[in-house]
């Protein structure tokens, strides 16, 4: 039973009329869709002909698409060495943006969900804070005494002695000058622009001298740490003091960097710095000022390799020289590979002697032969043969002096910016501050915080008299 048998004649007639109307409407819609499809087909044909014409002529039938290529299986994505997106920081403030009323009808809106967030990093615009510390004397009517707070106790960690410049400002000035290598004139302009602080170059210079004086004890401690290090890297670079040429000497280890200025580039400087108590390994270039040291020495293979490559490039028309350079570097390469392998101390001693003998065999044919381009480097390696493979016997010793090169580079950049220092006191200040800040950086400390702590700790021991 379909249910139609129960309908009357009039109901059946009405149903038939309704179905006929629906059929006519569907037929009309189908006709419109067919017309649309036909129009789209004609338009596609026109566009294909236009594309064919722009590609250099020909009919649409000549157009073809590139056959699909089966996609290759993708492996794991290679991790980038450096990320180019800024990581979201911990928010110090939350600001919510939402409509309280519907912009369309004005209805009150409540609740909702977070659509997106946008993090903005900004620094506050602050003015310099000037605080007058007023010490009031009060009289005790019981004991008859007068009492005034001790400035040394009240201002501990705030200011040094009777100075008007706070510890934080002193550390900022030293950080800008030493770490950022900003000239004193630019420090003056920067403090004025950021904080509205008017300060002269002379006062900036005095701040630097004061902090260096407070850091003298820590600076002397760095020298003791250098002398007690198992491995020390040494290097020197030019520096000008009041227009006179001198030298900044660098002595560094993995945990400390020590700088000192001297007018001389002679061996008496490393003798004085290292002292008699140093008995570690000394890593240097081939400069003769370090020849005095009778302990373990390692000469820099990076310097030697640079000179060897220069020799080959300058004599590119002589293939024998290139082969000789390659043979020397092959000895060094095998010596480097031996560092990562497991050997006993006796085996390492034998390996060291073996590499020395092999290198001597390559150099001896050119020693004393004035016409040989290899003579200079061959004689250098022969003269320093006992100091070229110390890293093979003691794996804690590096084969190059890159640590000293990295340590001396900031001083070179500072010299190019400022041209040097103007007095002996300025040179000493530069040496002390650079030693402190570079060592704090090696230790992974915030240099400004470390400077503040050092100033505060040193200021406690300074004599102070109430005004």
CORDA-V813595 format. One record per pair of residues at least 24 apart in sequence whose ideal C-beta (glycine too) atoms are under 10 Angstrom apart, sorted by the first residue. I is the first residue (numbers start at 0). J is the second residue. Records with the same first field share a line. If there is no record, write none. Layout:
BEGIN
I=J + J
END
This chain:
BEGIN
85=118 + 120
86=118
87=116 + 118
88=118 + 120
90=116 + 118 + 119
92=119
94=119
122=193
124=193 + 194 + 195
125=193 + 194 + 195
126=193 + 194 + 195 + 196
127=165 + 168 + 190 + 191 + 193 + 194 + 195 + 196 + 197 + 198
128=165 + 167 + 168 + 194 + 196
129=163 + 165 + 196
130=157 + 158 + 165
132=157 + 158
134=465 + 466
147=465
148=465
149=463 + 465
150=463 + 464 + 465 + 466
151=458 + 459 + 461 + 462 + 463 + 464 + 465
152=459 + 463
154=458 + 463
155=455 + 458 + 459 + 463
156=451 + 452 + 454 + 455 + 456 + 458 + 459
157=455 + 458
158=454 + 455 + 458 + 463
159=206 + 209 + 210 + 212 + 213 + 454 + 455 + 457 + 458 + 459 + 461 + 463
160=209 + 213 + 458 + 461 + 462 + 463 + 464
161=463 + 464 + 465 + 466
162=202 + 205 + 206 + 209 + 458
163=202
164=196 + 198 + 202 + 203 + 205 + 206 + 209
165=451 + 454
166=210 + 213 + 450 + 451 + 452 + 453 + 454 + 455 + 458
167=447 + 448 + 450 + 451 + 454
168=194 + 196 + 198 + 206
169=206 + 207 + 209 + 210 + 213 + 450 + 451 + 454 + 458
170=206 + 210 + 446 + 447 + 448 + 449 + 450 + 451 + 452 + 453 + 454 + 455
171=206 + 447 + 450 + 451
172=198 + 202 + 203 + 204 + 206 + 207 + 209 + 210 + 450
173=203 + 206 + 207 + 209 + 210 + 211 + 214 + 428 + 432 + 435 + 436 + 446 + 447 + 450 + 451 + 453 + 454
174=432 + 436 + 445 + 446 + 447 + 449 + 450 + 451
175=203 + 447
176=203 + 204 + 206 + 207 + 210 + 413 + 417 + 428 + 429 + 432 + 433 + 436
177=207 + 210 + 211 + 409 + 413 + 428 + 429 + 431 + 432 + 433 + 434 + 435 + 436 + 437 + 446 + 450
178=409 + 432 + 433 + 436 + 437 + 439 + 440 + 446 + 447 + 450
180=409 + 410 + 412 + 413 + 414 + 415 + 416 + 417
181=416 + 417
182=413 + 416 + 417 + 418
183=207 + 417
185=416
204=421 + 422 + 424 + 425 + 428
207=424 + 425 + 428 + 429 + 431 + 432
208=422 + 424 + 425 + 427 + 428 + 431 + 432
209=428 + 454 + 458
210=428 + 431 + 432 + 435 + 450 + 453 + 454 + 457
211=424 + 425 + 427 + 428 + 429 + 430 + 431 + 432 + 433 + 434 + 435
212=424 + 427 + 428 + 431 + 457 + 461
213=431 + 450 + 453 + 454 + 455 + 456 + 457 + 458 + 460 + 461
214=428 + 431 + 432 + 434 + 435 + 436 + 450 + 453 + 454 + 457
215=427 + 431 + 457
216=453 + 456 + 457 + 460
217=431 + 434 + 435 + 438 + 439 + 449 + 453 + 456 + 457
218=257 + 258 + 259 + 427 + 430 + 431 + 432 + 434 + 435 + 438
219=257 + 431
220=255 + 438
221=250 + 251 + 252 + 254 + 255 + 256 + 257 + 258 + 431 + 434 + 435 + 437 + 438
222=250 + 255 + 257 + 259 + 272 + 273 + 274 + 434
223=255 + 257 + 274 + 276
224=252 + 254 + 255 + 256 + 257 + 438
225=250 + 251 + 252 + 254 + 255 + 256 + 257 + 272 + 273 + 274 + 277 + 279 + 434
226=250 + 257 + 272 + 273 + 274 + 275 + 276 + 277 + 278 + 279
227=252 + 255 + 276 + 277 + 278 + 279
228=252 + 253 + 254 + 255 + 257 + 277 + 279 + 280
229=253 + 278 + 279 + 280 + 295 + 393 + 395 + 396
230=279 + 280 + 281 + 282 + 295 + 297 + 393 + 395 + 396 + 397 + 402
231=255 + 257 + 269 + 272 + 273 + 277 + 279 + 280 + 281 + 282 + 283 + 292 + 402 + 403
232=256 + 280 + 281 + 282 + 283 + 297 + 299 + 397 + 399 + 400 + 401 + 402 + 403 + 404 + 405 + 406 + 407
233=257 + 268 + 269 + 272 + 273 + 281 + 282 + 283 + 284 + 286 + 288 + 289 + 292 + 400 + 402 + 403 + 406 + 407
234=282 + 283 + 284 + 286 + 289 + 299 + 400 + 402 + 403 + 404 + 405 + 406 + 407 + 408 + 410
235=259 + 261 + 264 + 268 + 269 + 283 + 284 + 286 + 288 + 289 + 403 + 407 + 410
236=264 + 404 + 407 + 408 + 410 + 411 + 414
237=264 + 410 + 411 + 414 + 419
238=262 + 410 + 411 + 413 + 414 + 418 + 419 + 420 + 426 + 429 + 430
239=414 + 417 + 418 + 419 + 420 + 421 + 426
240=419 + 420 + 421 + 422 + 423 + 424 + 425 + 426 + 427 + 429
241=419 + 420 + 421 + 422 + 423 + 425 + 426
242=418 + 419 + 421
243=419
244=419
245=419 + 420 + 423 + 426
246=288
247=407 + 409 + 410 + 411 + 413 + 414 + 419 + 420 + 426 + 429 + 430 + 433
248=272 + 288 + 407 + 410 + 430
249=402 + 403 + 404 + 405 + 406 + 407 + 408 + 409 + 410 + 430 + 433 + 434 + 437
250=277 + 281 + 403 + 406 + 434
251=282 + 400 + 402 + 403 + 405 + 406 + 407 + 434 + 437 + 438 + 441
252=279 + 282 + 402 + 406 + 438 + 441
253=395 + 397 + 402 + 441
254=438 + 441 + 442
255=434 + 437 + 438 + 441 + 442
256=402 + 403 + 405 + 406 + 407 + 409 + 433 + 434 + 435 + 436 + 437 + 438 + 439 + 440 + 441
257=406 + 430 + 431 + 433 + 434 + 435 + 437 + 438
258=406 + 407 + 409 + 410 + 429 + 430 + 431 + 432 + 433 + 434 + 435 + 437 + 438
259=426 + 427 + 430 + 431 + 433 + 434
260=410 + 419 + 420 + 423 + 425 + 426 + 427 + 428 + 429 + 430 + 433
261=426 + 430
262=423 + 426
263=288
264=288
265=291
266=290 + 291 + 292
267=291
279=395 + 396
280=389 + 390 + 393 + 395 + 396 + 397
281=386 + 389 + 396 + 400
282=386 + 389 + 390 + 396 + 397 + 398 + 399 + 400 + 401 + 402 + 403
283=386 + 400 + 403
284=399 + 400 + 403 + 404
285=379 + 380 + 382 + 383 + 386 + 400
289=386
290=382 + 383 + 386
292=386
295=385 + 386 + 389 + 392 + 393 + 396
296=383 + 385 + 386 + 387 + 389 + 396
297=383 + 386 + 387 + 388 + 389 + 390 + 391 + 393 + 396 + 397 + 398 + 399 + 400
298=379 + 380 + 383 + 384 + 385 + 386 + 387 + 388 + 389 + 398 + 399 + 400
299=387 + 397 + 398 + 399 + 400 + 401 + 403 + 404
300=328 + 331 + 334 + 335 + 387 + 388 + 390 + 397 + 398 + 399 + 400
301=397 + 398 + 399 + 400 + 401 + 404
302=399 + 400 + 404
303=327 + 328 + 331 + 376 + 379 + 380 + 383 + 387 + 398 + 399
304=328 + 331 + 398 + 399
306=375 + 376 + 379
307=331 + 373 + 376 + 380
309=376
310=372 + 373 + 375 + 376
311=372
313=372
314=372 + 373
317=372 + 373
319=372 + 373
320=371 + 372 + 373
323=361 + 362 + 364 + 365 + 371 + 372 + 373 + 376 + 377
324=361 + 373 + 376
326=357 + 358 + 360 + 361
327=357 + 358 + 361 + 362 + 373 + 376 + 377 + 380
329=357 + 361
330=354 + 355 + 357 + 358 + 360 + 361 + 380 + 387 + 388
331=358 + 387 + 388 + 398
333=357 + 391
334=358 + 387 + 388 + 390 + 391 + 398
335=390 + 391 + 398
337=388 + 390 + 391 + 394
338=390 + 391 + 393 + 394 + 395 + 396 + 397 + 398
339=394
340=394
342=391 + 392 + 394
344=392 + 393
346=392
347=388 + 391 + 392 + 393 + 394
348=391 + 392
349=391 + 392
350=388 + 391 + 392
351=385 + 387 + 388 + 389 + 390 + 391 + 392 + 393
352=388 + 391 + 392
353=388 + 391
354=384 + 387 + 388 + 391
355=380 + 384 + 385 + 387 + 388 + 391
356=384
358=384 + 387 + 388
359=384
405=437
406=433 + 437 + 441
409=433 + 436 + 437 + 440
410=437
END
